[in-house]
């Protein structure tokens, strides 16, 4: 696909400084870009590369108004970059719209129009698949599940019974949804297994990264809200509730019955203990440990996670700790000398 820079600016809601008629055939990184491609700068530390890149044009924020080549200026360069990759370079995927001969489909399952069921797919009793659902090789969907239209499920996904999945959901490879949570009651020297009899609900437009596990509720529902994106290798335990349009970045682990609101971000490696709540628009920095409720709109960091302002002050104090220790020791020596001098 080839577009003029002016057409691309119109598509992303930006404006052009320079030649609007220049032809662009793709998007590349600023270091790898060649003539005929557009690149982007979203971080000021890369500004020195504005005049070094071989790209024919650069997506920039309004902070950058001068360069030796055409600019596409927009308030959100990273979003513009993503939209242009989607427009110009996203490969078109054509699914089979058929059922492979090795697929095992329960006679009581209900299939919508134009479903694509690949080799060795299994669909359980009374499960319904919406129109254009895709189950790639080896996917297993248990009994009494509902999967909404245009949902794509990648290879080797396991979906346990009674799971509800909305429309346009993407579930990447090797994911487990609806398995039993970790629940045991002490019984003397052993542990009694607490049956996990709830279900899991994944709402519309959710994306779940590969190798993630989402447990069903112990009694009620584990719920992932509409538009939320879950990274790879995450663990979401029983009865967790995640609001809409929230980001759970890779290796996030959330223990049972915790709740987060909408438009939150939990960065990579965040751990959350059970039964805590985070409001809307909460942000938690990478590798933090959440042990208490978090107020809406706050940014938190550390273990235990505290407000980023407090944590920054703590980091400064920590760096001064060796000096403070030496000061205390010196004061201790001076006090002992005074005591000896005074005969105390």
N, C-alpha and C positions, 0 to 999 in steps of 0.2 A: 504494500500500500504506500502511496506517495501523496503527500499533502503540502500545500504552501504553508509558510510560517503564519501567515495571516489567518488561514483556515484553522490552524491549531490554536491560535490565540482566541479565536471566536469560540472554539469548542470548550476551552477551559476557563473562559471568562477573563482573559488577560488582555494586554496590549503589547504592541510591537514597537521597539526602538530599532530602526534600521530597515532593511529591505524585507517587506512583507511577502514579496513574491518568491523568495528563495524556497527551493524544493527540499523537503525533508522526507526521508524514507524509513526512519527508525529512531530508536532511543538507545543511547549507550552511556556508560559511566564517563566521568570527566577525563579520566586517565586513558581510557580505551577508545574514546569516540574518534571517528574518522569524518572526513568531509561527506556531507549528505545526511548526517545524523544530528540530533539535538541532544543536549545533556542538561544537567541542572546543578545549581548550587543552593543548598538549603542551610548551610552552616558557614558562618563568616570565616572560619579558619581555613576554608578552601578558596577564599577570594583571590589569593595570589595566582590561582590557576585560571582565572578568567581569561587572561591573555596568553595562556600557554596551551590550552586544549586545542585539538585539531577539529573539534565539532564545528558545524556550520552555524549553529545558533545555541543559545544558552537560556534556560529557564532560571529566572532570578527573582528575588523579592524587590520591593521598591527601594531598598537601601542601595541597590546596585543600579546605577544609571549609565555607566560608561564602560565600554569594552571595545576591543578592536574588531568585533563582529556583532551581528544582530542579536537582540535580546528579546525574550518573551517575558514580560514583567507581570507578576501575579502575587497576590498577598500570601499564597500558600504554595510555594514551589514544589514541595514534596507531593502534595495532592495532585498538582498539575502533572508532575512526572508520572505518578501512578495512573492517572487517567489516559495519558498518551501511550503508555506501555499497553494498557488494556485496549486502546483503540487501534494501535498500529502493529503490535507484536504478539498479542495473545493468540495462540494457535486455536483454530476452530476444531472442536472435538465433535466427531460424529459417532453417536452411539448406535448400537445395532437395531434398536426398536424391535427386538425379537427375544424369544426364550430359547436358550441353548438346550440341547437334548439331554445334557447331564444335570440340569437344574432339577431340584426336587421341590415341588410345589404342592402344598396340602390341597386336597379337593375342596376344602371349605375356605380357602384363602380367596380374597377378592382383589383382582388386578385391574388397574385403570388402563386407559388407552396408551399405546406406544411405550409400554415399559420395556426396559432392556435388562434381561437377566442372563448373566454370563456363566461360564462353566462352573459347576459344583456349587451353585447358590442353593440355599435352603430357605424356604418360607413356611412358617408354621401354621397351625390350625387357626382359623378365624382372623388371620392377619389381613389388613387391607393396605394395598399400595396405590397411591394416587397416580394420576396421569404423568407419564414421562419419567417415572422413577427409574433410577439406574442402580442396579446391584452388580458390582464387579466381582471377579472370580473369587469364590470361596467365602463370600459374605453369608452370614447366618442371621436370620431374623426369626425369633421365637414366636410362641403363640400369643394371640390377642394383642398384637402390636398395630399401631397406625402410623403410616408414613405418608406425609403430604406430597403434593405434586412437585415435580422438578427437583426433588432431593436426589443427591448423588452419594452413594456409599461405596467406598473404595475396598480393595481386596482384604480379606481376612478379618473384617469387622464382625464382632459378635454383639448382637442386640438381644438381650434377655426378654422374656415374656412381659406383657403389659406395658411396654414402653410406647410413649407417644412422641412422634417426631413431626415437626411442622413442615411448612413449604420452603423450598429453595435452600434446604440445609445441606451443607457439605461435611461429610464425615470421612476423614482420611484413614489410611491403612492401619490395621492392627489395633483398633480402638475397641474397648469393651464398655458397653452402656447397659446399666440395669443390673449389674451383678450385686451380690450381697455385700453390705457394708461390714465393717469390723465391729461386731457387737458380742461381748461375752460377759456373763455374770459370774463372779467368783462363787465356787461351790466347794468349800473346803480346800483341798489340795488341787482341785481341777477347776475347769471353767465350763459353764453351761452356755451353749450356743443360743443367742437370742435370734429367733427367726426374723428375717428382714422381709416384710410382706407388703411394703409400699410399692411405689412405681417411680419412673423417671419421665419427666416431660422436657423435651427440647423444643423451644418455640421457633417461629419462622426466622429464616435468614441467619441462622447460627452457623459458624464454621468451627470445627473441632480438629485440632492437629493430631498427627499420628502418635500412636502409643500412649494415648490418654485413657484413663479409667474414670467412669462416672458411676457411682453406686446408686442403687435405688433407695427410696426412703425406707426407714425401719417400719413405720406405720403409715406415714403420709407420703409426700412427694418430694423428690429432689428435682429442682427446676432451674433451667438455664433460660434466661430471658431473651426476648426477640433481639436479633442483631448482634448478640454477644459473640466475641471471637476468643476461642480457647486455644492456647498454644500446644506444642508437643510435650509429651511426657508429664502431663499434669494429673493430679489426683483430686477428685471432687467427691467427698464422702457423703454418707446418707443424710438426707433432709437438708442439705445445703440449698440455699436459694440465692441465685445471682440475677440481678436486674437486667434491664435492657441496655444494649450498646456498651457493654463493659468489656475490657480487655484483660484476659488472664494470660500473661506471657509465659514462655516455656518453664516447666518444672515447678509451677505453682502447686502447692498442696494445701487443701482446705479441709479441716476436720469437721466432724459431724455437727449439723444443726446451726452452722454459722450462716450469716446472711450479709450480702452486700447489695447496695442499691444500684441505680443506673449510672452510666457514664463514668464508671470507676476504671482505674488502671492498677493492676497488681503486676509489678515488674518481675523479671526472671528470678526464680528461686524463692519467692516469698512463701513463708509458711504461716498458716493461720490455725490457732488452736480452736477447739470446739466451742460452740455456743457464744461466739462474739458477733457483734453487728457492726457493719460499716455503712454509713449513709451514702447519699448520692455524691457523685463527683469526688470521691476519695481517690488519692494517689498514694501508692506505697512503693518505696524504692527497692531495688533489687536486693535479694538475700536478707530482707528484713523478716523479723518474727513478730507476728501480730498476736498479742496476748490479752488485749483489752478492746472495748468498743472504740470505734473511730468516728468522730463527728463529720458531718457532711462538709464537703468542700476543702478538707484539710489535706496536706501533703505530709507523709510520715516516713520515717527512716530509722533503721537500727533494730536491735534486739534487746529488750522489747521495743517495738516501734513507738516512737514519740514524734512530736511535731518536728519538722525539718529544721526550724529555727533553733529549738533546744538541742537537737542532735549536732548541728554545726558548732554551737558553742561548746558542746561536750567534746567534739573532735579537737577543737583548739586547745581545750584544757588537757586533753589526753597527750597531745604533742608536747605540752609543757611539763608533763608529769615527772620526767627524770630531774629536771631543774628544781621542781617543787620538792621532790624527795630529798635532794641534796641540801636545799635550803632548810628543811626541817631537821635534818641531821646536824647541820652546822649550828642551828639554834639550840639543839639539844646539848651539843658540846659546850656552847657558851653558858648555858644554864648550869651544867654540872660544875664548870669552873667557878661560877659565881657562888654556888652552894658550898664548894670546898673553901673558897675564900672567906665566906661568912660563917663557916663552921656549921652549916645546916646538914 
